[in-house]
Amino acid sequence: MKDPASGDTVYILQPKAGQYCGLSSVCTHAGCTVDPPRNGALSCPCHGSKFDAATGAVLTGPAVKPLPKYTVTKDGDRLDLGAQSS
């Protein structure tokens, strides 16, 4: 999905069954695009930062700020991206 304000990609994740969240794909260190989630983490190919795929928290720097989160709601079979929540 895309952030309607910035046009940046937002990864939609399901950390627990029935629970959804969105995480920005833009690394908070230097603005590179992080890779899709793998093994519970999102990795930045530019400088090696890693973020928790369930929360966006920094696992490994140089980034010090978490990835921005978005609300995601489920409406039947459809997921809707809401506002940035952090």
Backbone as a printed PyTorch tensor [residue, N CA C, xyz], in Angstrom:
tensor([[[  0.8400,  -1.1710,   0.0000],
         [  0.0000,   0.0000,   0.0000],
         [  0.8910,   1.2410,   0.0000]],

        [[  0.3010,   2.3780,  -0.3070],
         [  1.0310,   3.6410,  -0.3370],
         [  0.4390,   4.6170,   0.6720]],

        [[  1.3150,   5.3860,   1.3290],
         [  0.8820,   6.4740,   2.1970],
         [  0.2650,   7.5320,   1.2860]],

        [[ -1.0070,   7.8760,   1.4910],
         [ -1.6360,   8.8460,   0.5940],
         [ -1.0030,  10.2340,   0.6680]],

        [[ -0.3770,  10.5730,   1.7680],
         [  0.2330,  11.8940,   1.9110],
         [  1.5850,  11.9830,   1.2080]],

        [[  2.4260,  10.9510,   1.3570],
         [  3.7900,  11.0040,   0.8300],
         [  3.9960,  10.1640,  -0.4270]],

        [[  3.1440,   9.1590,  -0.6200],
         [  3.3230,   8.2320,  -1.7340],
         [  4.3060,   7.1200,  -1.4330]],

        [[  4.8830,   7.1170,  -0.2010],
         [  5.8350,   6.0790,   0.1880],
         [  5.1150,   4.7520,   0.4020]],

        [[  5.8240,   3.6720,   0.1190],
         [  5.2780,   2.3380,   0.3460],
         [  5.1420,   2.0790,   1.8440]],

        [[  4.0530,   1.4130,   2.2020],
         [  3.8110,   0.9920,   3.5850],
         [  3.6290,  -0.5180,   3.5590]],

        [[  4.4060,  -1.2290,   4.3680],
         [  4.2600,  -2.6760,   4.4740],
         [  3.1250,  -2.9730,   5.4500]],

        [[  2.1930,  -3.8260,   5.0310],
         [  1.1010,  -4.2620,   5.8940],
         [  1.5010,  -5.6000,   6.4880]],

        [[  1.4700,  -5.6720,   7.8050],
         [  1.9310,  -6.8700,   8.5120],
         [  0.8430,  -7.3990,   9.4300]],

        [[  0.9400,  -8.6830,   9.7290],
         [  0.0130,  -9.3230,  10.6560],
         [  0.8420,  -9.9720,  11.7660]],

        [[  1.1820,  -9.1720,  12.8180],
         [  2.0200,  -9.7200,  13.8860],
         [  1.3490, -10.8620,  14.6580]],

        [[  0.0240, -10.8180,  14.7600],
         [ -0.7580, -11.8820,  15.4090],
         [ -1.9940, -12.1110,  14.5650]],

        [[ -2.5430, -13.2980,  14.6330],
         [ -3.7360, -13.6140,  13.8500],
         [ -4.8310, -12.5870,  14.1120]],

        [[ -5.3470, -12.0050,  13.0320],
         [ -6.4250, -11.0320,  13.1500],
         [ -5.9990,  -9.6340,  13.5360]],

        [[ -4.7140,  -9.4080,  13.7300],
         [ -4.2030,  -8.0930,  14.1330],
         [ -3.2730,  -7.5840,  13.0310]],

        [[ -3.5220,  -6.3590,  12.5530],
         [ -2.7570,  -5.8150,  11.4350],
         [ -2.1490,  -4.4750,  11.8070]],

        [[ -1.0220,  -4.1760,  11.1820],
         [ -0.4120,  -2.8630,  11.3370],
         [  0.3390,  -2.5380,  10.0550]],

        [[  0.6280,  -1.2830,   9.8790],
         [  1.4080,  -0.8480,   8.7330],
         [  2.7000,  -0.2220,   9.2220]],

        [[  3.7910,  -0.4820,   8.5020],
         [  5.0800,   0.1180,   8.8250],
         [  5.6340,   0.7980,   7.5830]],

        [[  6.1580,   1.9890,   7.7670],
         [  6.7640,   2.7230,   6.6670],
         [  7.9280,   1.9290,   6.0950]],

        [[  8.1330,   2.0570,   4.7950],
         [  9.2630,   1.3910,   4.1450],
         [ 10.4960,   2.2900,   4.1030]],

        [[ 10.4070,   3.4820,   4.6860],
         [ 11.4980,   4.4540,   4.6240],
         [ 12.3300,   4.4010,   5.9020]],

        [[ 13.5980,   4.0290,   5.7560],
         [ 14.5060,   3.9420,   6.9040],
         [ 14.6360,   5.3130,   7.5570]],

        [[ 14.5850,   5.3350,   8.8640],
         [ 14.6710,   6.5920,   9.6110],
         [ 16.1070,   7.1020,   9.7290]],

        [[ 17.0710,   6.3530,   9.2350],
         [ 18.4680,   6.8050,   9.2920],
         [ 18.7920,   7.7380,   8.1380]],

        [[ 18.6280,   7.2630,   6.8890],
         [ 19.0270,   8.0780,   5.7420],
         [ 17.9900,   8.0820,   4.6250]],

        [[ 16.7910,   7.5460,   4.9010],
         [ 15.7100,   7.6070,   3.9280],
         [ 15.7340,   6.5540,   2.8520]],

        [[ 16.5760,   5.5360,   2.9750],
         [ 16.5880,   4.4380,   1.9990],
         [ 15.3290,   3.5850,   2.1850]],

        [[ 14.9800,   2.8250,   1.1690],
         [ 13.8360,   1.9200,   1.2660],
         [ 14.2850,   0.6140,   1.8980]],

        [[ 13.6290,   0.2280,   2.9930],
         [ 13.9670,  -1.0340,   3.6550],
         [ 13.3740,  -2.1880,   2.8620]],

        [[ 14.0200,  -3.3290,   2.9690],
         [ 13.5500,  -4.5330,   2.2920],
         [ 12.2860,  -5.0530,   2.9620]],

        [[ 11.4660,  -5.8180,   2.2290],
         [ 10.2770,  -6.4120,   2.8430],
         [ 10.6640,  -7.2790,   4.0460]],

        [[  9.7100,  -7.5100,   4.9380],
         [  9.9980,  -8.2900,   6.1430],
         [ 10.5100,  -9.6930,   5.8170]],

        [[ 11.5100, -10.0970,   6.5910],
         [ 12.0550, -11.4460,   6.4650],
         [ 12.5770, -11.8600,   7.8320]],

        [[ 12.2040, -13.0510,   8.2720],
         [ 12.6510, -13.5720,   9.5680],
         [ 12.3800, -12.5950,  10.7050]],

        [[ 11.2100, -11.9270,  10.6550],
         [ 10.8010, -11.0450,  11.7500],
         [ 11.4330,  -9.6750,  11.7500]],

        [[ 12.1500,  -9.3210,  10.6680],
         [ 12.8150,  -8.0160,  10.6380],
         [ 12.7310,  -7.3950,   9.2460]],

        [[ 12.8100,  -6.0600,   9.2260],
         [ 12.9450,  -5.3100,   7.9860],
         [ 14.3580,  -4.7560,   7.9970]],

        [[ 15.1070,  -4.9750,   6.9290],
         [ 16.5090,  -4.5710,   6.8730],
         [ 16.7110,  -3.4710,   5.8430]],

        [[ 17.5670,  -2.5290,   6.1870],
         [ 17.9220,  -1.4490,   5.2630],
         [ 19.1820,  -1.8610,   4.5140]],

        [[ 19.1090,  -1.9260,   3.1870],
         [ 20.2780,  -2.3500,   2.4180],
         [ 21.3800,  -1.2890,   2.3440]],

        [[ 21.0800,  -0.0510,   2.6980],
         [ 22.0740,   1.0240,   2.5720],
         [ 23.1230,   1.0160,   3.6760]],

        [[ 22.6870,   0.9170,   4.9310],
         [ 23.6330,   1.0320,   6.0440],
         [ 23.4700,  -0.0580,   7.1040]],

        [[ 22.5620,  -1.0170,   6.8780],
         [ 22.4670,  -2.1710,   7.7600],
         [ 21.5220,  -2.0660,   8.9380]],

        [[ 20.7480,  -0.9940,   9.0420],
         [ 19.7860,  -0.9150,  10.1430],
         [ 18.7650,  -2.0450,  10.0020]],

        [[ 18.2950,  -2.5450,  11.1420],
         [ 17.2450,  -3.5720,  11.1610],
         [ 16.1520,  -3.1250,  12.1100]],

        [[ 14.9050,  -3.4210,  11.7080],
         [ 13.7320,  -3.0230,  12.4720],
         [ 12.8580,  -4.2390,  12.7380]],

        [[ 12.2490,  -4.2740,  13.9140],
         [ 11.3290,  -5.3470,  14.2770],
         [ 10.1070,  -5.2840,  13.3690]],

        [[  9.7580,  -6.4080,  12.7420],
         [  8.6470,  -6.4370,  11.7870],
         [  7.2830,  -6.3550,  12.4660]],

        [[  7.2040,  -6.5440,  13.7650],
         [  5.9240,  -6.4480,  14.4580],
         [  5.6720,  -5.0540,  15.0180]],

        [[  6.7570,  -4.3390,  15.3380],
         [  6.5900,  -3.0530,  16.0210],
         [  7.2660,  -1.8720,  15.3230]],

        [[  8.2210,  -2.1490,  14.4490],
         [  8.9940,  -1.0810,  13.8150],
         [ 10.1660,  -0.6100,  14.6520]],

        [[ 10.3470,  -1.1770,  15.8380],
         [ 11.4360,  -0.7740,  16.7340],
         [ 12.7950,  -1.0930,  16.1090]],

        [[ 13.7890,  -0.2710,  16.4320],
         [ 15.1480,  -0.4910,  15.9440],
         [ 15.7420,  -1.7060,  16.6460]],

        [[ 16.2340,  -2.6530,  15.8530],
         [ 16.9430,  -3.8060,  16.3910],
         [ 18.4490,  -3.5970,  16.3030]],

        [[ 18.8940,  -2.9880,  15.1850],
         [ 20.3040,  -2.7210,  14.9280],
         [ 20.4220,  -1.3830,  14.2360]],

        [[ 21.3420,  -0.5290,  14.7070],
         [ 21.5620,   0.7790,  14.1000],
         [ 22.3630,   0.6780,  12.8270]],

        [[ 22.5910,   1.8260,  12.2350],
         [ 22.7320,   3.1440,  12.8180],
         [ 21.4300,   3.9070,  13.0650]],

        [[ 20.2970,   3.4590,  12.5540],
         [ 19.0310,   4.1490,  12.8330],
         [ 18.7930,   4.1660,  14.3350]],

        [[ 18.2070,   5.2670,  14.8400],
         [ 17.8810,   5.3620,  16.2630],
         [ 16.3810,   5.5320,  16.4780]],

        [[ 15.6400,   5.9020,  15.4230],
         [ 14.1950,   6.0700,  15.5310],
         [ 13.4950,   4.8740,  14.8940]],

        [[ 12.3770,   4.4310,  15.4760],
         [ 11.6240,   3.3220,  14.8760],
         [ 10.9780,   3.7410,  13.5590]],

        [[ 10.5760,   2.7560,  12.7830],
         [  9.8160,   3.0410,  11.5670],
         [  8.4490,   3.5840,  11.9530]],

        [[  7.9540,   4.5970,  11.2550],
         [  6.6090,   5.0980,  11.5350],
         [  5.5590,   3.9970,  11.3230]],

        [[  4.5610,   3.9880,  12.2120],
         [  3.4840,   2.9960,  12.1470],
         [  2.2080,   3.6390,  11.6170]],

        [[  1.3760,   2.8150,  11.0170],
         [  0.0760,   3.2250,  10.4930],
         [ -0.9900,   2.3000,  11.0500]],

        [[ -2.1790,   2.8330,  11.2480],
         [ -3.2910,   1.9890,  11.6480],
         [ -3.7990,   1.2550,  10.4050]],

        [[ -4.2310,   0.0360,  10.6090],
         [ -4.8100,  -0.7710,   9.5370],
         [ -6.0780,  -1.3970,  10.0950]],

        [[ -7.1790,  -1.2340,   9.3720],
         [ -8.4380,  -1.8350,   9.7970],
         [ -8.8870,  -2.8410,   8.7510]],

        [[ -9.5980,  -3.8520,   9.2160],
         [-10.1210,  -4.8860,   8.3320],
         [-11.6130,  -4.6670,   8.1600]],

        [[-12.0460,  -4.6760,   6.9020],
         [-13.4620,  -4.5310,   6.5630],
         [-13.8140,  -5.6800,   5.6330]],

        [[-14.3340,  -6.7480,   6.1960],
         [-14.5920,  -7.9500,   5.4050],
         [-13.2740,  -8.5520,   4.9580]],

        [[-13.0970,  -8.6790,   3.6430],
         [-11.8600,  -9.2180,   3.0920],
         [-10.8650,  -8.1190,   2.7260]],

        [[-11.1890,  -6.8800,   3.0350],
         [-10.3620,  -5.7510,   2.6280],
         [ -9.6490,  -5.1350,   3.8230]],

        [[ -8.3940,  -4.7440,   3.6050],
         [ -7.6270,  -4.0290,   4.6140],
         [ -7.5230,  -2.5650,   4.1830]],

        [[ -7.7770,  -1.6620,   5.1110],
         [ -7.7190,  -0.2250,   4.8270],
         [ -6.5950,   0.4060,   5.6300]],

        [[ -5.7580,   1.1970,   4.9490],
         [ -4.6630,   1.8910,   5.5890],
         [ -5.1950,   3.1950,   6.1790]],

        [[ -4.9290,   3.3850,   7.4750],
         [ -5.3430,   4.5960,   8.1520],
         [ -4.1940,   5.5760,   8.2740]],

        [[ -4.3260,   6.4580,   9.1940],
         [ -3.3440,   7.5210,   9.4130],
         [ -2.0830,   6.9810,  10.0670]],

        [[ -1.0010,   7.7190,   9.8790],
         [  0.2430,   7.3920,  10.5620],
         [ -0.0140,   7.5850,  12.0520]],

        [[  0.3710,   6.6060,  12.8600],
         [  0.0760,   6.6690,  14.2910],
         [  1.3100,   6.9470,  15.1410]],

        [[  2.4610,   7.0100,  14.5360],
         [  3.6710,   7.3260,  15.3080],
         [  4.6970,   7.9510,  14.4020]]])
